[in-house]
Amino acid sequence: MSELLRIRVTVLDTWEDVALDLPASTTLAAVKSAALAAAKVADRPAEFVLKFRGATLPDESRSLADTGIPADAGLIVLRARRLAVR
């Protein structure tokens, strides 16, 4: 059984902080999808990027453990492309 990590994810579309308890083997893509679902963002996860310590995590097939993300880490989910302001 994989160790559970509590991570905090801020979803910038809603400015909502989501706490997730996930196995260390969870992929970054699954983390992003879970955070968007918890924040009730209906857009496709592919339209968003995941960041840790200010850097984009480009390979979302890697796990939390593979990436070295520790317990209580803060991640950010934001749109890959900015929306036009009118």
N, C-alpha and C positions, 0 to 999 in steps of 0.2 A: 504494500500500500504506500502510495506516495505521500510525502509530507504536505500538509496544507499550509499555504501562505496567505496571509491577509494582506491585500494590496488595496490602495486607494486610487481610484481613477476619476479624474475630473473630465467631464464631457463638456467641451466649450460651447456647443450649440445651446445647452440649457444651463450652463454654469452649475451643474449638479455634481456633487462629490458622491461617488458610489464606492462602497466598501465591498470587496469580493473576497471570499475564502475559497481558494482554488488549489488543486494539487500542483506541485512544482512542475509536473509534466505537461501542464496545460499550454497549448500553443498561444503565441501572441495574437494570432487571428481570432482565436476563441475568446481571449481576454477582451479584445476590442468589441467583438459581437455581444458579449455578455454585458459590457458597460453600456453600450448603445441601447440594448434591450431594457436594461434597468432604468435608464434615463428616458425611456419611451421615445427614442429617436427612430423614426420609421425609414429613414433613407438607407441605402445600401452601404454596408460596412466598407466596401471597396472605395467609397468616396471619402474615406477618412484615413488618417495616419495615426500611429501610436508613437508617443514620445516618452523618453525617460531621461531625466537630467538634461533636458533641452535638446537632446539628439533624437532624430527620427530613427525608429527601429525598422529597417527596410525589409529584413527577412522574417516575415510573420509566420513562417513554418517552424521556426525555432521555439523551444519551450522557455518558460520562465527560468528554469534551472540552467538551461544552455546559455541563456543571455546573462545570467548572473544577477538577476533581479532579486533583491533580498525581501524578507518579510517587512511589512509596513512601508514599502516603497510607494512613492507617489508617481503615477503615470498620467499622461494627458492624451485625450482623444480629440482631434480637431480635423476640420475639413482639409483635404489635400489641396483644394483650390479655394481661394477666397471667393465669397459671394459678392456680386456687384451691389453697391449701395446706391439707392435712387432717392 
